Each structure stands twice: as structure tokens, then as C-alpha cells.
Amino acid sequence: MLRLSRKTMLALEAVLDVAYNARPDPVQSKDITARQGIPQRYLEQVMQQLVHHGILKGVRGPRGGYTLARERRRITVGDVVRIVDRLDAEADSEPVSQAELGDKVVAPLWSETRDAILTRLDEVTMEDLCRRARKLGIVKGARVAPDFNI
């Protein structure tokens, strides 16, 4: 069924983390990995793509990290999802179906459904998500306590 891929979730968490925590200093990727539990090397790949596509800006230097490339209210969830979808589509070059029914009936239905979902995601901004986080009492810069249980 329709599902939220791990890569899409990581990208959304990373952008939201930057949106929520990047004032006034940039957010360092090591802090994002600590808060979100994202492996560092995997996060860097996603962050580079988000910088490349104009969602984030990379700031160099000892106090460097990432900031939003645009205002929070100008970045939608749909923007981030489309970037990850493009990356996944480039990696997966095989056609979804070889059959005429799949190609002409099922694939268009799936595409229409995906477009409807993206339309809804375009209505939700990083500002909206930051507001939700504040309402839920999520502390800015809060780190997840490491769990050493085996």
C-alpha cells in the first residue's frame, strides 16, 4: 500500500529539525543525528540533495551546519517529498508494469492518487509543523537520551 519511505521520513525529519532548531545558529548534522537517530553518513547524503535542490543552505566553518534556504512558511512538505521521489525515480529505472492493464489502468490511478496526496502536502509548511511541535511541548534542541539496553 502507500507508505512513507524511510528516506522520505529522514528528509522530512532533517528539514523540520533545521526549521525548528536553526535560530540563530546553523544546525550541525551531528546534532540532527543525535536528536533524530539518523546515521551520520546517511544523513549527509540526504542533506546534500536538499542543499542542491534549494531547501537547505550549508554553512561552512567550525560553527557551521545547515539553515533553511527559504523561510519556513515557504517550504512545504510536498517540496521535500518531491525531491526524495525524484532521487528514488532516478535510482529505479525499471517500468512499474509490463502489462497493458497495469500500464494504462492501474498506473494512472496510482499517479492520480499520488498527485492528490502531494496537493495536500503542499498545503503543509515547515512553519505549520514547527507550530505543531511547539503545541506538543517539544523542546528545541532536545536530544534523545541514548538507550544502552541490549
N, C-alpha and C positions, 0 to 999 in steps of 0.2 A: 504494500500500500504506500501511499505518500508518506514520506518520513523526512525528518530533519537529519541531514548527514552530519557526521562528526566534524568534517571540515567546515561546513556552514556554521555549526554551533560554535566552533572555536573562533571563527572570524567574527561572528556577532559578539561573543563574549569579549574578545580583544578590543573591538571598536567601542563597545559600551564601557569597558574598563577605562579606556583612554578618555572617553567623553565624561565619565563620572569622576575621574581622579586627576585629570591633567590641568589643574588650575592652582597656582600659576606656572608650575614647572612641568616639563615633559614627563611622561610616564616611562620608566625603564622596563624593558622586556622582562628582566629578572623579577620585577615586582608583579607583573602580569602573570608570569608562570607560577609565582608563589600564591597569588590570590585565586587564580582560576584552575590551577593544577594542570596546566598545559605544558607538555615537554618543550624545552627551550628551542631545540633545533627545528621542531615542527612549527612552533610559533613564528620563528624568524621567516620561514618560507611564506607563511600566510601574510605576515606584516609587510614583507617586501612587495607582494602583489597589491596590497591595499594602498601602499605608498605609490606604486606605479600607476594605479588607477585613480589617484586623486582623492582618496578617502582620508588617508593619514599623511602626515609630514614627518620625515625622520630628522631629528636634531642631533648633530654630532657633538662630541666632547664629553668630558667627564661627568657632566650633569645632563647629558643628552638622553634621548629616548624618543618618544612619539607624542605628537599632538594631532588634533584634528586638522585636516586641510581646509575645512569649511566649518561654519557654525553648526552646533549640534542640531539646530532646528532645520538645517539644510541637508542633513544626511539621513536617508531613510533606511529602514531595514531592507527594503527592496533593493536599494543600491548595493548593499553588501552581498545579498543573496545572488544577485545577477553576476557579480564578479566571480564568486565561487563557482556558480553554474557554468560560466564561460570556461574557467580553468578545467573543470571536470569534463566539459564537452570536448575541449581540445585533447584531453588525455584519452577519451573514449571515442575512437573514430568509427567503430562498427555501427552499422544501421541497427535500430532497435528491432525491426521486424523485416523479414524477407517475404512475408505473405501479403497478398493484396488486401485482405480484410484488416490485418494489423496496420498496414501502411495507410490505407485510405479511410478506415473507420475508427480504429482504436487510437492510433497516434494523434489524429486531430482532436479527439475528445480529451486526451491527456494534455495536449497543448492548450486547449481552451481552459481546462481546469487550472493548469499552471499559471496561465495569464490572469485568471480571476484571483488566484492567491497572491500573485505579485502586485496586482492592483490594490489589494487590501494592505499588503506590506508596505506599499508606497505611501500609505496614509499614516504610518507609524514612524516617527522620527527618533533619533537618539535622545533628543530633549524629552520626548514622551517617556522613553524608557528610564531616563535619569530621574524624572519625576516619580515614576513608579517605585524606583529603588529608594528614593527619599521617603516616600509614604510607607514603605515596608520597614523603614528604620535601618537600612543597610548603611553601615559606617564607611565613609570614604577612606580609602587606603587600608581597610581592614584586611588582614592576612588570615588565610585559613591555617589553623593550627595543624602542624604535622601529626599524622597518626602513625605511631611506630608499632602498632599491634600487628601480629603476624597471624 
